[in-house]
Amino acid sequence: MAPSGEVIEMPASDNGSDEVEVVGTSKSSKPIPVAADESAAVASEKTALDRIRRGGLNFDGEFACLTRLEPKDAPNPFLSIDGIGSVGVPLTEREANDVRLTVGCEVAASKISFENAAWDAWIKETIGPEAFNTLVGDHGPRMAPTFVLRNLVITGPDDENTVFSHPASENQVGTLFVSLPSSHTGGALSFSFEDEVFSADIQNQSGFLTSAVASFSGVVASAAPVQTGFQASLVYDILSRPGSDPITLPNTDDIEAQLKAALETWMSESASFPSARIHILLEKTYNPDGEFCAEDLRDADEHLWKHLAPVLQDVGLHAYLAHIEVTVDADASVSSWESYADGTSMRDPWQDIEQEDFHFNIEDCLSDGKGELRVTELFDAEGTPIRVDGVEFEVADLVGEEEMTRFAPDEEKFERDSAWNASLTHVYLRTALILTKTTAEMAPDGERAYTYAVSELSSSLSDAPTPRETILVDTLLKLGAEATNDQRKGIVSTLQSCAARWKDVAVLVRALDACRVDRDVSILGMDNLVAAVKAFGWDPLRTVFDKIIENEETNLGRQLFLTTLSATAREEGNEALTLWCSEALERLLRSLRPMEGRKEGTFSPNTIIPQLDTQMLGLPFWLAFLKTVKSGIIANMSPELATALVSLGVDRAVETFPESPTTGPPDGPMPDPQPVMDVLHACLDAKHTQKIERVAQRLREGAGNADVYKTTAPWSLYAKLVDMLDEYLTREPDALNEMVVFFSDALREMLRGDGCQIVAGNYNMVLLEKAFRRAGGAFRAGYWSRRSSGDIQVLLRAVTENSPDADLSDLKASVVDTAIRSFDLSPFLPRHPATAQSYVAVTDEIVRLVQFLIDFGAQEKVPPLLTDLLALPPSGFTLAQHIDKILVPLVLDPNAKLLLTGINSFEFFCVAVLKGFVNTVFESKPHELVPATEIAGVGCSDAACNECRDVREFLGSPRDRTEFSRGGKIRRHIEASVRSRVKVWGVTLKTTTLATPHTLHLQKPAHMVDARAELCRRGLALLGQLGDAPARSRLLGADYVPISTRFVLPKKPPGAAPQVQSNSTLKRPGQQLHGERRQKKTKT
């Protein structure tokens, strides 16, 4: 939409370019010729649409705008008010109250003057024209408006919400609010027009910045109440030149009705042309690469779509967006001769002729139809890439083709020949909005549409599908039939996530059907299969599962599908699904080709084995095979055939055992040991005990295979297997000899803890005890080498407590050494030792190890452990941090002292820690204290200045405050000498005037006193650990007195009052801060 009225002082070429043309097209690259009777209808329609566009659809300005300026960009007006005088900027509360009490909240322009002449020039030549141009936009008049001061408005906390209303003059364009610097909160300006609201929040840095807010006349403007402080605004009327037509916001009340009437007329008159389209050249330029949709339109284009979109839905038209590339070639030549006054002439050298010597008329070439238009990208209104049959059109199909040159060309190429001729090529990248009667010609654009839809749906967080997302889902479903296998996997995975988020299983079922998952279950994937069953249950998916069993093209795919589904059924305890899987497995077995035998029913391995092997059948099949053979066939066949079938089943079951049966899903259950038990049962039932070792070997291969990614620790399978084997051996004790190997392997894996360490809980301890008992003593100390020290301690305690009769002396000795070698504090240390506060876990771990050594009779190993603790600090720790955060808390821990008091060399350990504390922690001082070298630089350099010397002495002392009652000259000397140096440490200076002479107070922050006090308290506690005074003197020797006298706690002066923060705000003489009471002076 454009401002109503004729354009003032603006060239005709600045007209809008939302031009509209109606053309008939075929599916070929050339437009269909328009019949004569249609031409009249087209011309009438173009006129109607162009009139509507000029009535307001090409407006690209703003109904309100905000500009904020720093002091260097906005002059000080030096405001003066009659009866008040000069008013400073930033505005103070006292000045604001004076103005409001004297002349009111609104001051008329007649009472206002500016002592700074640059202010009026800045309003009229800089900020005013800038705001005007922003309001009217590119299609507004190019003129210099005038700005007339209306009044000064000062609002404060007691004012209510203000609505600005002022009768607009005939030539008024709008209003300019200039908010002067004045510290306040609240007071935001709000402007509303139609269904849009513009908010101007000017409270941020309000005492520093100048804010200029402009709005059109007719816009409702209001100001929110000021919460604190005062806001001062100069209000100007923006006026157009006298005699010119008024410039106002366009009236769009009935614009949609006009559009609807025009489009309905066109649809009626072009009913015999079903492929006719309307092409609209958009005003702005857009990036031709990447995603694009109607929401990306801006300014005039956004306004056009806002009013056009609901009309299209009403009349049944559809829209899509086209990025176009227009190439225009122009030729030109220059005269090579130059004539002179004497009648002679001379030919100009070829190299002296430049590009600017040629005159190219690109606009004429466009109007003559010489521009070539190519559609590069197509999108529907929601942004989905599409393809359209017969989309090609020409530049002439856009009525506003001359507007193509409104912006500079995106590419330019200049060429000239050896003569005096040249050519210039301009390439324009623009965008068109195309209206069509049908969507049958539109289809998703393959790979681009797939990538876009998957990206949009994957990044969505909606709880229910939006209309846009419904369109994207339909787009992916349309692509499913022709998509590649990888794309189908992406479609199914994306729509499964959407179905789970929207709780709509129908979306997933449609995706599975569209991508033909029943023929290739790998498109769904086993992880997605498990997730789908857990999210929706199996009943809504039963129809799809039945199709997979019937239509899956490979037996391996069906077998993997059933294996995964059976495991899920067991995990979920779903009996119905378990029954379905059993029935489906029988259908799978029946689908194999019949087995053939030779005469007299003898078995032929050359016939049956190749048939079964070619199917690449897995473990579930062979277990079912053995069950079927045993249950119904053996009784009716010869012993030779029965033995051969059982042997075949056992062999294949063992050989098809998973390569790494100890793996499992990242967040899923532990691996199921039931298949292992089934194979073992089959081996024992068929008396093929030699195959049991092969099963154990397969388990070991899987646990030790470094190439297989293990998401579940190998010991987890062994742990469950121990329970099942122990229960089985309780019923079948004769099978123990064959099963010992599994218990030995289980011990090894549970103690080694590959993948993740076994949790030392009660249940796991019972499993270890069972494995230890069944293994018959096959228990090696080497199994412990990969465990942490804490785990070793817990596990050894559990084993010894559960096996009191076993001789474990050798095992204990080697395991104790392993526990010491494995002792590592790093898991309990914080990442940032300089800032960490709590190290309780570190102390507890040390005490725990000492208790372990004592309980297992290894007291002699404690002194070497203490010596190791005094060695180098842990990685990332300084020596001071090591002593301060680890060793000192250990010495002060009551549990540690109780354990270590009787240990040899513990007293010397305490002495070493104390000396280390004094030499490193206490001397280096924490960062909160002021270094002595910096204290020496405080104050003046005059050695006779007692006051500066006293300040230095105070900063190095434990006292928290001091004061100086001196004359004004001495107090000012102290402040000037020390303030800048001590304020960075948090030391405050405050002068009280209750007595004469006045008193200057210096106050330390709490941390400068408390830090030294804490160090002293810790030092005294360490001394206390050494015993009474004679014991300390004996242990410390000559260091006793120097160390004991270091830890002196600072004493606070009696009756010390809490520190009060001083108010650093400077007050003018007689000024009273808001909420502050003046203190009366009292004579002393």
N, C-alpha and C positions, 0 to 999 in steps of 0.2 A: 504494500500500500504506500502511496505517496502523499505528502502533505497536500491538503486540498488547495485549490487556487492555481493560477498560472505560475510557472517557474519564473523567478525574478533573477535577472542578471546571470543567467546560466546558458551556456551554448546548447543548441538543439541536440548535439550528439550525446548529451548526458541523460537522454531518456532511458527508461527501463528496458530490460531485455527479456522479460518473461513473456516472450513473443509466442503466439499460438498459431498453428497452421494445421489444417485438416487435409490429409492426403489419402488416396486409395493405394494400397500396395498389394502386390502378389507375392508368392513365395519365391519368385526370382529376384535377382538383384536390382531390377528396375521397377519404379513405381508404375502402377496401373494408370493409364491416361484417364483423366477426370472428364466425364461427359459434360456437355454444355449446360444441361439443366442442373447438374450437381455443382458446377462452378459458381452459380449464383448463390446456392445454399452455403457453399464454403465461404464465399466472400462475406455473406451476411453474418455467418457464425464468427468469422475472424473479427469482424467489426464489433460484434457484441462482446466477445471475450476481451478484446483489446480495450474497450471502454471500461469494462469491469476492472481490468488490471490497472489502468491509469487512475481509477477511482480509489485506489488504496492498496492493491495487492503488491506493488513493488516498493513499498516503504521499507527502508533498511536502516532507519535511525533508531533512537531509543526514546521512550517517553520520560525517562529520568536517568541521570548519570551522576557519578561521583568522582572527584579528583582530590587527592590529598597531597599536600606540598610541604617540604621542609622549609625552615627559615631562609635558607639561601635562595629558594625559588619563589618566595612570597615576601613582598616588602611589608614593613611595619607601617600601618596607616597613620600612626600618631593621632589617634581619635580624640576629638574635643567635643564636649557637650555643653550647650548654653546652661549656665547656672551651676555647672559642676567643674568645668575646666578639663584639663587633660586626663585621659583615662589610659592607664598603661596596659601593655600587652606583653606577657600573658595577664589576663584579668584576674585580680585578687578578689577574695571574698569581701573584704572591706569595701573595695571600689564598687563591686556589684551591688552590695547592700546600699551604698550611698546613692547610686543611680536609681535603683528601684524605689527607694524611699523618697527621693527628690522629684523625679519626673515620671516614674512608673516603669512597668515592665516593657513597654513599647515606647521608643523614642522616635518622634517624627523626623523626617529628613531635614525639615527646616531648622531643627535644633542641632544638627550634626555638621561638623566640618572636619577636614583632614589636613593636618599641618604638613604632611608629606605629599607633595604634588605627584610623586611617582605612583601613588596608590590608584588615582583615577586612570592614569595611563595604563597601568597593569590590568585593571578591570576591563577597559574598553579595547585594548589591543592584544592582550594575552589570554587570560583565563576566560573572559567572556566569549570571544570568538571560538575558542576551543570547545567550550560547552555547547555553544550554538551549533557548530558543525556536527558534534556528536548527536545532538537531538534530531536534526533534520536528515542526517545520513547523506549518502552519495547522491541521491536524487533530489535533494533539497536545493534551494536557491543558493547561488554563490554571491552573497552580499554581506555587507558589514552592518550588523544590527546595532541599535543603540541600547544603552543600559542606564536606567534611571533609578536612583536610590529611593526606596520606599520608606524604610524605617530600620531601626535597630531593635532587636528583640533579645531580652535577657531573661532566661528562665532559670528557676532554682528548685530546690527540693519541695517547696510548698505548693508548686504549681501542678495542676492536673494535666492529663493528656490534652494536647492542643491540636486542633484541626485548623489548618490555614485556609481561610476563605477570603478572597478579595475580588471585588468586581473587576473583570478584565476589560481593558480598553479595547477599542475597535482594532487597533493594530498590534495588540500584545501577542507575543509568541509564547512566552512562558515566564518562569521565575527563577532567579539565581540566588541561592542561599550561600553566603560566605561565612563559615563558622570560624571566628577568630580563636587563637590559642587561649584556652582557659581550662584549667584542670577540673574535670568533672567525670562522673560515671552516670550512665543512663543517657537519656536524651536522644535516642536513635530516631532518625527521620524515616518515614515510611510513605511510599507513593503507590497508588493502585490505579490501574486502568484496565477495563474489561475484566478478564479473569487472571490478570498478572499483577504481581506485587514486587516492588523494588524496595529493598531496605538499605539504608545508608547508616552504618554503625560508625560513628565518629568519636567514640569515647576513648579508643586506644590511642595513647600518647596525645590526648587532647590538649594538654598544656604545652605541647611542643609543635604540633602540626597545624597548618591552616587547611580547612576542608571546604571545597566548593561543590555544591550540589545544585544541579539544574533540572527543571522539569517543564513539560509542556503545560500550557493553560488547559484547564478542564480536567487535569489529573488531580485526584484527591490526595492531599498531602497532610500528614499528621506527625506530631513529635511526641515521643514517649516521655513520661515524667523524668526529670533529672533527679537522681538519687542522692548524690553528694556533689558539692561544689556548685558552680554556676556556668551556664553556657551562653555565649554572646554571639549573635548572628546578624550580619548585615544583609538585608533583603533588597534585591534589585529586580525591577521589571525589565524583561527582555522585549524590546519593541522592534518591529520591522520599519523599513523606510516609509515616510509619509507618502501617501498616494498609491502605495502598492497594495496588492490584494493580501488579505490576512493569511498567515501561515499557521495552520492548526493541525492537530492529529486527524487522520482520515476517519470518516464515519463508516464503521464496518458493521453497523447494526443489521443491515439487510443484504450484506454481500453474499452470504451463502445462498439466500433465496435467489439472487440474481444468477449466481453460478449454476444453480440447479435448473433454473428455467432455460438458460442458454444451452446447457448440455443435453437436456431433454429434447429441445428443439433440434439440435444436431443429430441426436440418435434417431429421431423420427424422420428427418429429411435424408439421412444416410442409411436407412434401413436396408436398402438394396445393395449396400456395400459392406458386408460383414467383416471384412478385413481392414476397414478404414481405421485410421489412428489419428490422434492429436499429439503433436510434438511441441514441447515447451522447452525453450532454451533457458536454463537456469541462470540467475544473476551472477552468482559467485563461482569461483574456480575451486576445485577439490582435488585432493591427491588421487591420481589415477591408479595407484598401487594399493593393495591391501583391501581390507573389508570396508563396506560402505552400505548405508541404509538410510531411510528417510529421517531417522533421528539425528543423522550427521548434518542435515541441512541447517543453514544459519541465516540470520538476518532476513532479507526479503524472501529468500527461498523457504525458510522456516515458516514465515507468515503465510506464504502461498499454500504450503502443505497443510497448515493448521486449519484453514478454511476449506480447502479442497477435499481433504480425506473423508470427512463425514458425508459430503455431497456425493462422492464416488460410490460410497456404500449404498446411499439411497437410490441412485439411478441405475446401479448395477454395472458400473464401469470398473476396470481394474487398471493398476498403475505399476510400472516398473521403471527403473533408473538405468540410464545408459551412459557410460563414459565414451566420449567420441574424440576422434583425432581428425582435425581439419587441416589439410595441407593446401596452401594457396601459393601459386607461382605467378610472378609478375616480371615482365621484360621492360627494359628501358635502354635508351641509347643517348649519347651526347654528341654535340657537334665538335669536330676536331679542329675547326678553323677559328681563328681569332682575327677580326678585322681591325685596322688602324686608321687614323684620321687621314693619312696620306693616300688612302685607297688601297694600300697593300694588305695582305693577310698572311698569316703563318699558321702552320699546323702545330697543335700542342703535342708535346712528347707523350707517348702512351703511358709511361710510368708516372707522369704528373697528375693523372686523372684518378681521383679517389672515389670511394663509394658514395660520399655525400654529393658528388657531382651528378649522380643519376637521380631521376625522379621516378619513384615507383608508387603506383596507386593500388595498394592492396584492396581498398574498399571497392573500387570499381571492378576489380577482378572477381571479388566475391559476388557482387550484384550481377555480373555477367555469367555466373554459373561456372566459373573456372575453378572453384574450390572443390577438392576431393574429400569426402567424408567417409571415415571408417569407424565402425563400432568396435571398441576394444574390450569392454567389459559390460556385463548385464547383471543386475541384481533386482530381486523383488523388493517390495517396500520394507520387509523385515530384514533384508541383508543377505538372503540366500543367493549364491551365484546360480544363474539360470542360463538356459539357451532358448532362443526364440526363432522359430521358422520365419523366414522372410523379413527379418528385422531391418535390412538395409534400407537406407533412405539417403537423400541428397541434401546439400546445404540449402538449396532453394526451398526444401520442405519446411525450413525454419523461417518464419516471417521476419524475424529479427536477425537475419544473417549479418547485417552491418554491425550488429552489436558484438559479433565475434571478435572484432578488433578493439573492443573496449579496454581489454587488458593487453599488456605486452605479450608478444608471442613466446611460447615455451621453448621454441627452437628457431634459429635463424641461420640461413645459409646464403652467402653472397658469392656469385661466380661471374666471371667475365671472360670473353674470348680475346683473341689477339687483336681484334679490331676495337671499335668503340661501342660495343654492345655488352650488356650485362643482364643477369637474372637474379632475382631475390626470392627465396622461398621462406615462407612463414608457416610454422606448425603451431596450431592452437589445441590445447587439451582442455576440453570443456565437458559439461555434463548436461544431459537432456532428461526431462521427465516425459514419459510416453504413456498415453492413455489408450486403452484398447477395450474392445467389447467382450472378449472371451479370454479364458486362461488355457484353452486347449492347445494354443500354440506355444505355451511356456512349459518347460520341463527342467528339473534339476540338472546342473552342469557337472555330472560325473565326479571326478576327483576333487574339484574345487568345492562343489556342494557338500561332498562327504567330509572334507577337512573342516569346512566352516561349521557344519551342523554338529559334528563330534566335539569340536572345541567349545562351542556355545553351551551344549548340554552338559559337558563334563565340568565346566566352571560354574554351573548353576547351583544354587542352594535352595531352590524353591521347594515348599512342602506339597504343592499341587501344581500341575502343568498350567502355565500361562498360555494364552492364545498363541503367542509367538512360539513357545516351546512345542505346542501341539503341531504347528506347521513344520517345525524342524523334525519332529518324530515321523510325520508322514513323509517328509523328504527322504529320510534314511530308509524307511520301509520301501519306498519306490526304488531306491538304489539297490536294495538287497538282491533282486533277481539278476542284475547285470554286474554286480560288484565282484572284485577279485576275492580270493580266499582270505587274504589279510584284511581287506576292507570289511568282509562279513564278520570276521572275529571282532573288529573294532565296533561294528554296529551292534552286535549282540552284547558285548561288554558294556558299551555306553548305555544302551536301553535297559539293560539289567540294573545298572546303578540307578537310573531314573525310576524304574519300577519299584525298587526297594525304597527310594526316597519318597515317592508318591504313594507307596503302599497300594500299587495297582498291578496285579500279576498279569492282567490282560496285555499290558504293554510288552512284557517279556514274551508271552505266548505268541503275540503277533510278530515279534522280532525273530523268534525261533522258526516260525512258519515261513516268513519272508526270506530268510537266509538258508532255508532248506537244511536245517541242522539234523533232521531225521536221516539224511543221506550221509552226512559227515559230522559225527559228534565231536570231532576235534575242533570244530568251529566254536562250540560252546566252551570246551575246556573242562577238565575235571575240577579245578578249583572253583570255577563259576557254577558247575553243577552242584557241588556241595553247598555253596553259598545260596543258591536258589532254593534248594530243598529246606535249608535252615530258615530262610526268610519267609517262604510262602507255604511250606509244607509240601508233601508230594502229591496230594490229591488234585489240586488245580493243574498239575503238570502231568498227570497220568496219561492223558491222551497223547501228549508229545512223546512220553517215554515208550508207549506202545508202538508209536510210529518208528522210533529209533530201533527197537528190536526187530521190526519187520523190514525196515528199509536201509539200515546202515549197511554200507557196501563191503565192509571188511569184518571178518570174525574177530580180529584183534581189537577193532574199535568197539564192538559189542561186548567183548570180554572185559576191556578196561572200563567201560561204562558200568557194567554190572558189578565189577569188583569195587569200584568207588561207591556206587549206590548201596551195596551191601554193608560196607564199612560205616557209611553214614547212618544206615538204619540201626546197626548195633549201637553206635554211639548215642543216637537219639532215643534208643529204646522203642523204636517204631515197629511193632509187630506186624502191622498191615503191610508196611513197605518191605519188611523181611520176607514175608510170604510171597509178595509179588516178585521179588528178586529170585526166589527159589523157583517159582513157576517160569519166570523168564529164562532162567538157566536151563531148565528142562527143554524149553522151546529151542534154545540155542543148540543143545545136544542133538535134538531131533533133526535139526537142519543140516547136520553133517551127512556126508554120503554113507550109504550102508557099508558095514564091514563084510568082507568076503572071507570064507574059509575054504579049505580043500576037502578032499574026500574024507569021509568018516569024521568030519568036524575038527580036524587038526588045524592048528593055528599057523598062519603063514606070515612071518614078519615082513616079508617082501611086499605084502599087500596092505596090511593095516597100518604099520608104522609110517610109511611114506604119506598115506592119506592124512593121518593125524598130524604129522610133523609139518606138512605144508600149511596147516591152518595157523601155525605160530600160536598155539594155545598156551595160556598161562596157568599159574598155580591153582586158581579157583576151579578151572575145568578139570584138572587132574585129580583134585580132591573129590569133586563131584563124580568123576569117572570111577574112582576107587569105591566110593560109596555105592554107586549104581551096580558095579560089578559084584560087590560083596552081597548086596541085598537081594538081587533078583536073578543073577545070571549064573553064578557058580554052581548052583544046585542042578542046573539044566545043561551043563557042558562037561566036556571031558576034563579030567584032572590036569592034563598037559596044557590045554587051552586056558584053564582057570589060573594055573600057576604063571603062565606066560603073560596073561593080562594083568595080574597083580604086580608081577615084576616090572612090566612096562610102566604101569601107573606110578609105582614107587620111584623108579628111575627118573621118569620125566618130572615128577613132583619135586624131587630133590634138585634136579638140574635146572628147573625153571624157578627155583626159589629166588626171590628178589636179590639182586646184586648187593643192594644196601638196604636190608630190611629195617635198619635202625633209623631211617629218615622219616620225616613226617611234616605236615604243614606247619608254618611258623606259629600260628596261634591255635592250632588244632590239638586234638588229644594225643597222648603218647601212642607210639606204634602198637598195634594189636598183636600179641603173641599167639593168638589162637591158631593162625595158619601154621606156626612152628609146631604147636602141639598136635595139630592134625597130621602133619607129615611124620612126626615121631610115632604117633599112634599107628599110622599106616605101616611104618617100618617094623614096629614091634608085632603088630597083628600078622604081617606077612613073614615074620621071622627073618627079616633082612636087617639084622642088627649092625652089619658092617656099614650100612648107609647112614647110621646115626652120626658117626664121625664126620661124614661128608656134610651133614647138616650143620654140625658145630663149626666145621671149616668155613662153610658159606657165611655163617654169622660173623666169624672172625674177619673174613675178607671184607664184609660190608663195614664192620666197625673200623677197620684200619685203612680203608680205601680213601686216600687223600683227595682223589679226583672227584669224589661224590660230595655234593654240598649237603651237609647234615644240618637240618633245622631243629632236630631233637637229639639230645645227647645219646650216644650208643648205650650207656648203662641203663637208660629208662626201659628199654625192651628187656634187658637181662633182669632188671629188678622185678618186673611183672612175671617173667618166665620162672624165676626162683619160686615165687608163690605157687604157681600152677604146678610146677614139677614136684615141689614138696608135698602138695596135696595128693598128686598122682602116686607118688612113692609111698604115701601112707596107705593107699589101697593096694599097690603093687610093689611090695618091698624087694622082690626079686630083680627088678629092673634097675637097682641102684648102680651096679657096676657099669652099665651102659651110660648112665646119666651123670656120673661124676665129672666128666669133662665139662658139662654145662655149668656146674656150680663153680668149678675152678675158673672158667672164663668169666663168669658173673662177678666173682670176687675181684678179678683183675680190672674189669671195666668199671665197676662201681668205685673202686679205690683210685683208679687213675683219673676218672672224671673227665674224659674228653668231651669237648663241646661246651659243657657247663658242669660246675661242681655239684655233686650230690648233696642235697640238704640233709644235715645231720639231725633229722627228726626221729621221733620214736618209731614210726613205721619203717623207716629205712634202716634203723638199727636192728630191728627184728629181722629184716631181710638179710642183713649182713651176718647175723648170728646163725640163721638157717643155712646160708651158703657155706659158712665156715664149718658148721657141723656136718653137712652133707659132703663137703669136699674132702673130708677125711684128713685134714691137716695140710692140704696143698695151699699153704698160705705164706706168701713170700714178702719179705720186707721191701723188696724193690717196687711192689705195687704202690707204695706210699709216696714215691719220689715226686709225683706231680701234684700232690695235694698241698694246700696251704697249711701253715703251722696250726692255725685254729682248728681246721678240719681234722688234722692228724690227732690233736689232743682229744677231741670229742669222740672220734671213731675208735681210738685205742682204749679209751675209758669204757665205751660200750662193749667192745669185744672182750675185754678182760672181765667185766662185770657179768656178761652172759656166758662166759666159759671159765668158771672159777677152777675147774679141775685140770685144765690144760696147762702144760708146761710152756710158758710164753716168755721165759727169762731172756733168751737170745733175741726174740722178736722185740721185747720192750727196749732193750739196750739200743738196737739199731734204729727203732722208730723214734726214740727220744733224740738221738743224734739228728735224724731227719727233720724232726720238729724244730730243732734249733737252727739247722741250715735253712729251713724254709721260712723262718721267722722274718716277716716283712711288714714294716709299719706304713708303707706307702698307701695302701687302700684306706687307712684311717686318717691320713693327713689331709688338711684342706688344700685347695688349689692356690689360695692366696694367703701365705703365712703372715704377711705383714698386717693384714686386716682381720684375720680370724680371731675369735675370742675363746671358743671352747675346744679343749683338747682332752676331754674326759675319756674318749674312746681310746686314745693312744695310751694313756696311763693304765686303763683297764686291761688292754692287751698285754702290756708288760707284766702286770701283776698276775694275769691269768697264766702266762708262760712260767713265771717263777713258781706259782702254786703247783703247776703240772710237774715241774722238775722235782720239787720237794716230795710230792705224792708218789712219784715213781722212783724215789731213792737216788736222785741225781743232784743232790745239793752241791756237789763239787763243781758242777757246771755253771752255777749261778755267778761266781766272781768273774769268769771270762765273759759272761754275758754283760755284766755291768761295765767291764772294760770296753767291750765293743760299743756300748751306748755312749761312752765318753769320746769315742773316735769321731771321725768326720761326720758332719751333720747330714741329714737326708737331702736328696736332690731338691733344689729350689729353696733351701733354707740357708740363711747365714748362720755363723757360729752363735751370734747373739740370739737369734730366733730359736735355734736348737736348744740353747740353755734356758731361755726365758719360757718357751712354750712347751717343752717336753721334759727336760731334766728337772727343773725346779718343781713343777707339779708332781712329778714322781716322788721326789724326796718328801714333799709336804703331804702326800697321800697317806692317810692313816692305815689303810690296808697294806700298802707297800711297806710301811715301817714295821707293822706287826709281823710280816713275813720275813723281812730282811734283817731285823735287829740281831738275830743270832748268826747271821751269815758273815763269814770272814770277809774282811775288806769293805764292808758296807759303810763303816765310819769314814774310811778314806775316800769312798765314793762321794759321801755327803760333803766332805771338805773340798774336794775337787769341784763339785757343783757350786758351792758357796764362793770359792775364789773366782771361778769363771763368771759367776753372776756379778761380782764386784768389778772385775776387770773389763767386762764387755757390756753387759746390760746396764749396770748402774752408771758406769763412766760415760758410755756413748750417749745416754739419755734418750728418751723417746722424742719423736719429732715435735711434740706439743711444747716442749721446753725451749726457752730462748738460749741459744749457744752463748757461751761467755765471750767469744770473740766478737759477736754482734753487740752484746751489751756494752762492751768497751767503746763502741762508736756512738753511743747515745749521749746527747747533751753537747755543751760547748767544750772547747779544748783548753779553756782557762783553768789552770790547776787551783786557782784561788776561789773558784766558784763552788761554794759548799752545796748549793741547791742541786746542781747537775750531778755532783758526786753522790749526794743522797739518793737521787733518782736511780743511778746505776747500782748503788748498794741495794735498793729496794727490789729492783728487777732480778737480782741474783739471789735474793733471800726467799725463804718460804712464806713470808707475809703476803696477804692478799690485798692490802690497801695501805696507802699513806696519804698525808695531806701537808700542805704548806700554807700557813697564814702569813702572807707577806703583802707588801704594798703592790700597787698595780704594775709598776715598772718591772719588779722582780717576777711577778706572776706571768706577765707577758713574755719575759725572757725565757722562763721555764717552758711555757707552751710553745713558743717559736722554736726552741732548741730540741724538744723531744717529741712533739706531737706526731710529726710525719714518720718518725722511726718506730714509735711504739704502737701506732694504730693498726699496723699490719699484724701485730700479735694479739689484737683484741683488747689491749689496754685502753681504758677510757679516761678522759680528762673532763672534769666538771667543776664549775666554780659556783659556790653558794654565797649569797649576799646577805645572810641573816645577821652577820656581825661585821665589825670593822676592826682590822682590815679583812677583806674578803678572803675566803679559803679555797684553794685549788686542791681538788681530790683526784688521786690516781687510783684506779681500781683494776686489778688483774681479772681476767676471765677465770672461771672455775677450773678449767683443765690445766692451767699453768701451776696451780697449787696442788690439785688432786693427784696429778701424775707423779710428782716427787713424793708425795705422801704414800702413794701406793707402793712405790719402789722401796721406801723405807720399811713399810709394814712387811713386805715380802722378805727383805733382808733380815729383819728381826726374827721372822718365822724360821728361816733357814738356820740362824744361830741357835734357836731353841731346839732344833733337831739334834744338835751336838751334845745336849745335856746341860748340866749346870756350869757355873763359871770355871771351876777347876778343870772340868772335862774339856771345855772350849779352849782354855789356855793350853792344855796338854796337846790337843789336836792341832791347834793353829800356830802354836809357838809364838814367834816374834810378830806374826801378823794379827794376833788376837786383838790388841788394843787399837791399831789403825783401822781394822775392819769394824769392830764393835762401835767405834765412835762415829762412823760414817752415817749410820741409820738413825737420824734425829728427826722425829716427826714435827712438822710445823705446828705452831700453836696459834689459834685464832684469838684476836684481842677480845677481852670480855665484853659482852653486850653488843657484839658486832651486828649491825643491821644487814638485812639482805641487800644485795646489789640492785640498784635502780638504774634502768637504762636512761641515759640523758636524751633529751629532745634536741636534735641538732638543727631544727628548723630556725632560720634567722627571722626575727620579728622586727618590724619597724617600730620606732618609738611610739609607745602608746598602743601598739597593736596587741590584741588578745587572740590566741589560737582558739579554734572551735572546740568547745568542751573543756577549756582549761580555765581554771580560776587563778586570778592574780594572788600572789602571796604578799602579805604585808610585812614590811621590815619591822623587826623588833630590836629595840635598843638592848645592848649588852651591858 
